[in-house]
Amino acid sequence: MSDLVLPLKREYFEQIKAGEKWFEYRLSNEYWCKRLHRGGPYDRIILTLGYPRKDDTERRIVRPWRGYTIKTIVHPHFGPEPVQVFAIDVRPE
C-alpha cells in the first residue's frame, strides 16, 4: 500500500478536519510532478498536523486517494500572482 503523506499547517489541517476545505494545493513544479506522477498511484492520503509521531492519531487524517486536478489559482501562500497548482482531492468519504 502506497501512501501520500502531506504535513500541513494548523489552519489548513483544521479546515480539512471540519470539512470546510476539500482540496490541498501544491505548486506545479518539478518536485510535485515527480512525487504525484512517479510516486503514485497512491492508495490513500495521510494529512498530518506538522510532523506527529506515528501513534498520534489526533494529528492525522486518513482519506482515500482520489487524485488531483491542475488549476490556476491566486492564494496568499503562493504570492499575489496566479499560479498553476495540483489541487489534491481531500474530501471525506
Biotite code that builds the C-alpha atoms (Angstrom):
import biotite.structure as struc

atoms = struc.array([
    struc.Atom([0.000, 0.000, 0.000], chain_id="A", res_id=1, res_name="MET", atom_name="CA", element="C"),
    struc.Atom([1.412, 3.367, -1.023], chain_id="A", res_id=2, res_name="SER", atom_name="CA", element="C"),
    struc.Atom([0.517, 6.488, 0.963], chain_id="A", res_id=3, res_name="ASP", atom_name="CA", element="C"),
    struc.Atom([0.957, 10.143, 0.135], chain_id="A", res_id=4, res_name="LEU", atom_name="CA", element="C"),
    struc.Atom([1.797, 11.969, 3.367], chain_id="A", res_id=5, res_name="VAL", atom_name="CA", element="C"),
    struc.Atom([1.230, 15.733, 3.424], chain_id="A", res_id=6, res_name="LEU", atom_name="CA", element="C"),
    struc.Atom([2.266, 17.722, 6.514], chain_id="A", res_id=7, res_name="PRO", atom_name="CA", element="C"),
    struc.Atom([0.023, 20.773, 6.951], chain_id="A", res_id=8, res_name="LEU", atom_name="CA", element="C"),
    struc.Atom([-0.098, 23.982, 8.927], chain_id="A", res_id=9, res_name="LYS", atom_name="CA", element="C"),
    struc.Atom([-2.726, 24.036, 11.697], chain_id="A", res_id=10, res_name="ARG", atom_name="CA", element="C"),
    struc.Atom([-5.046, 26.404, 9.790], chain_id="A", res_id=11, res_name="GLU", atom_name="CA", element="C"),
    struc.Atom([-5.365, 24.076, 6.787], chain_id="A", res_id=12, res_name="TYR", atom_name="CA", element="C"),
    struc.Atom([-5.441, 20.887, 8.883], chain_id="A", res_id=13, res_name="PHE", atom_name="CA", element="C"),
    struc.Atom([-8.364, 22.209, 10.953], chain_id="A", res_id=14, res_name="GLU", atom_name="CA", element="C"),
    struc.Atom([-10.264, 23.347, 7.835], chain_id="A", res_id=15, res_name="GLN", atom_name="CA", element="C"),
    struc.Atom([-9.941, 19.895, 6.257], chain_id="A", res_id=16, res_name="ILE", atom_name="CA", element="C"),
    struc.Atom([-10.881, 18.171, 9.523], chain_id="A", res_id=17, res_name="LYS", atom_name="CA", element="C"),
    struc.Atom([-14.009, 20.368, 9.796], chain_id="A", res_id=18, res_name="ALA", atom_name="CA", element="C"),
    struc.Atom([-14.983, 19.603, 6.182], chain_id="A", res_id=19, res_name="GLY", atom_name="CA", element="C"),
    struc.Atom([-14.519, 23.232, 5.100], chain_id="A", res_id=20, res_name="GLU", atom_name="CA", element="C"),
    struc.Atom([-11.621, 22.606, 2.718], chain_id="A", res_id=21, res_name="LYS", atom_name="CA", element="C"),
    struc.Atom([-11.851, 19.923, 0.030], chain_id="A", res_id=22, res_name="TRP", atom_name="CA", element="C"),
    struc.Atom([-8.589, 20.436, -1.838], chain_id="A", res_id=23, res_name="PHE", atom_name="CA", element="C"),
    struc.Atom([-4.995, 20.757, -0.706], chain_id="A", res_id=24, res_name="GLU", atom_name="CA", element="C"),
    struc.Atom([-2.831, 22.758, -3.104], chain_id="A", res_id=25, res_name="TYR", atom_name="CA", element="C"),
    struc.Atom([0.738, 22.028, -4.089], chain_id="A", res_id=26, res_name="ARG", atom_name="CA", element="C"),
    struc.Atom([2.659, 24.171, -6.545], chain_id="A", res_id=27, res_name="LEU", atom_name="CA", element="C"),
    struc.Atom([3.005, 22.657, -10.001], chain_id="A", res_id=28, res_name="SER", atom_name="CA", element="C"),
    struc.Atom([6.777, 22.259, -10.112], chain_id="A", res_id=29, res_name="ASN", atom_name="CA", element="C"),
    struc.Atom([9.280, 19.501, -10.843], chain_id="A", res_id=30, res_name="GLU", atom_name="CA", element="C"),
    struc.Atom([9.271, 18.185, -7.266], chain_id="A", res_id=31, res_name="TYR", atom_name="CA", element="C"),
    struc.Atom([5.495, 17.717, -7.093], chain_id="A", res_id=32, res_name="TRP", atom_name="CA", element="C"),
    struc.Atom([5.286, 16.432, -10.670], chain_id="A", res_id=33, res_name="CYS", atom_name="CA", element="C"),
    struc.Atom([7.720, 13.656, -9.770], chain_id="A", res_id=34, res_name="LYS", atom_name="CA", element="C"),
    struc.Atom([6.028, 12.923, -6.484], chain_id="A", res_id=35, res_name="ARG", atom_name="CA", element="C"),
    struc.Atom([2.496, 12.763, -7.874], chain_id="A", res_id=36, res_name="LEU", atom_name="CA", element="C"),
    struc.Atom([3.205, 11.186, -11.266], chain_id="A", res_id=37, res_name="HIS", atom_name="CA", element="C"),
    struc.Atom([6.030, 8.781, -10.488], chain_id="A", res_id=38, res_name="ARG", atom_name="CA", element="C"),
    struc.Atom([5.330, 8.256, -6.799], chain_id="A", res_id=39, res_name="GLY", atom_name="CA", element="C"),
    struc.Atom([1.788, 7.078, -7.368], chain_id="A", res_id=40, res_name="GLY", atom_name="CA", element="C"),
    struc.Atom([-0.626, 5.604, -7.790], chain_id="A", res_id=41, res_name="PRO", atom_name="CA", element="C"),
    struc.Atom([-1.460, 6.022, -4.132], chain_id="A", res_id=42, res_name="TYR", atom_name="CA", element="C"),
    struc.Atom([-3.968, 4.056, -2.099], chain_id="A", res_id=43, res_name="ASP", atom_name="CA", element="C"),
    struc.Atom([-4.622, 6.792, 0.426], chain_id="A", res_id=44, res_name="ARG", atom_name="CA", element="C"),
    struc.Atom([-3.575, 10.236, 1.544], chain_id="A", res_id=45, res_name="ILE", atom_name="CA", element="C"),
    struc.Atom([-2.439, 10.985, 5.086], chain_id="A", res_id=46, res_name="ILE", atom_name="CA", element="C"),
    struc.Atom([-2.765, 14.617, 6.138], chain_id="A", res_id=47, res_name="LEU", atom_name="CA", element="C"),
    struc.Atom([-0.791, 15.484, 9.257], chain_id="A", res_id=48, res_name="THR", atom_name="CA", element="C"),
    struc.Atom([-0.678, 18.453, 11.581], chain_id="A", res_id=49, res_name="LEU", atom_name="CA", element="C"),
    struc.Atom([3.031, 19.148, 11.353], chain_id="A", res_id=50, res_name="GLY", atom_name="CA", element="C"),
    struc.Atom([5.170, 16.059, 11.870], chain_id="A", res_id=51, res_name="TYR", atom_name="CA", element="C"),
    struc.Atom([3.444, 13.942, 14.539], chain_id="A", res_id=52, res_name="PRO", atom_name="CA", element="C"),
    struc.Atom([4.560, 10.611, 15.967], chain_id="A", res_id=53, res_name="ARG", atom_name="CA", element="C"),
    struc.Atom([3.129, 7.606, 14.118], chain_id="A", res_id=54, res_name="LYS", atom_name="CA", element="C"),
    struc.Atom([0.813, 6.789, 17.037], chain_id="A", res_id=55, res_name="ASP", atom_name="CA", element="C"),
    struc.Atom([-0.588, 10.335, 17.321], chain_id="A", res_id=56, res_name="ASP", atom_name="CA", element="C"),
    struc.Atom([-3.993, 9.796, 15.697], chain_id="A", res_id=57, res_name="THR", atom_name="CA", element="C"),
    struc.Atom([-5.333, 13.222, 16.751], chain_id="A", res_id=58, res_name="GLU", atom_name="CA", element="C"),
    struc.Atom([-2.882, 14.907, 14.377], chain_id="A", res_id=59, res_name="ARG", atom_name="CA", element="C"),
    struc.Atom([-3.608, 12.616, 11.398], chain_id="A", res_id=60, res_name="ARG", atom_name="CA", element="C"),
    struc.Atom([-6.424, 12.485, 8.877], chain_id="A", res_id=61, res_name="ILE", atom_name="CA", element="C"),
    struc.Atom([-6.527, 9.469, 6.563], chain_id="A", res_id=62, res_name="VAL", atom_name="CA", element="C"),
    struc.Atom([-8.540, 9.718, 3.364], chain_id="A", res_id=63, res_name="ARG", atom_name="CA", element="C"),
    struc.Atom([-8.765, 7.556, 0.241], chain_id="A", res_id=64, res_name="PRO", atom_name="CA", element="C"),
    struc.Atom([-6.696, 8.712, -2.710], chain_id="A", res_id=65, res_name="TRP", atom_name="CA", element="C"),
    struc.Atom([-8.994, 10.419, -5.221], chain_id="A", res_id=66, res_name="ARG", atom_name="CA", element="C"),
    struc.Atom([-6.353, 12.054, -7.353], chain_id="A", res_id=67, res_name="GLY", atom_name="CA", element="C"),
    struc.Atom([-5.906, 15.672, -8.300], chain_id="A", res_id=68, res_name="TYR", atom_name="CA", element="C"),
    struc.Atom([-6.693, 18.260, -10.933], chain_id="A", res_id=69, res_name="THR", atom_name="CA", element="C"),
    struc.Atom([-4.497, 21.041, -12.234], chain_id="A", res_id=70, res_name="ILE", atom_name="CA", element="C"),
    struc.Atom([-5.854, 24.525, -11.531], chain_id="A", res_id=71, res_name="LYS", atom_name="CA", element="C"),
    struc.Atom([-4.694, 28.112, -11.751], chain_id="A", res_id=72, res_name="THR", atom_name="CA", element="C"),
    struc.Atom([-5.320, 29.994, -8.513], chain_id="A", res_id=73, res_name="ILE", atom_name="CA", element="C"),
    struc.Atom([-4.342, 33.122, -6.605], chain_id="A", res_id=74, res_name="VAL", atom_name="CA", element="C"),
    struc.Atom([-3.541, 32.331, -2.977], chain_id="A", res_id=75, res_name="HIS", atom_name="CA", element="C"),
    struc.Atom([-1.621, 34.312, -0.341], chain_id="A", res_id=76, res_name="PRO", atom_name="CA", element="C"),
    struc.Atom([0.626, 31.319, 0.329], chain_id="A", res_id=77, res_name="HIS", atom_name="CA", element="C"),
    struc.Atom([1.908, 31.442, -3.271], chain_id="A", res_id=78, res_name="PHE", atom_name="CA", element="C"),
    struc.Atom([2.044, 35.213, -3.671], chain_id="A", res_id=79, res_name="GLY", atom_name="CA", element="C"),
    struc.Atom([-0.120, 37.799, -5.474], chain_id="A", res_id=80, res_name="PRO", atom_name="CA", element="C"),
    struc.Atom([0.194, 36.385, -8.997], chain_id="A", res_id=81, res_name="GLU", atom_name="CA", element="C"),
    struc.Atom([-1.839, 33.462, -10.420], chain_id="A", res_id=82, res_name="PRO", atom_name="CA", element="C"),
    struc.Atom([-0.003, 30.140, -10.202], chain_id="A", res_id=83, res_name="VAL", atom_name="CA", element="C"),
    struc.Atom([-0.642, 26.652, -11.519], chain_id="A", res_id=84, res_name="GLN", atom_name="CA", element="C"),
    struc.Atom([-1.185, 24.090, -8.757], chain_id="A", res_id=85, res_name="VAL", atom_name="CA", element="C"),
    struc.Atom([-2.086, 20.471, -8.178], chain_id="A", res_id=86, res_name="PHE", atom_name="CA", element="C"),
    struc.Atom([-5.456, 20.520, -6.393], chain_id="A", res_id=87, res_name="ALA", atom_name="CA", element="C"),
    struc.Atom([-5.333, 17.270, -4.426], chain_id="A", res_id=88, res_name="ILE", atom_name="CA", element="C"),
    struc.Atom([-8.792, 15.960, -3.511], chain_id="A", res_id=89, res_name="ASP", atom_name="CA", element="C"),
    struc.Atom([-9.058, 15.544, 0.284], chain_id="A", res_id=90, res_name="VAL", atom_name="CA", element="C"),
    struc.Atom([-12.849, 15.320, 0.642], chain_id="A", res_id=91, res_name="ARG", atom_name="CA", element="C"),
    struc.Atom([-14.215, 12.979, 3.302], chain_id="A", res_id=92, res_name="PRO", atom_name="CA", element="C"),
    struc.Atom([-15.607, 9.628, 2.252], chain_id="A", res_id=93, res_name="GLU", atom_name="CA", element="C"),
])
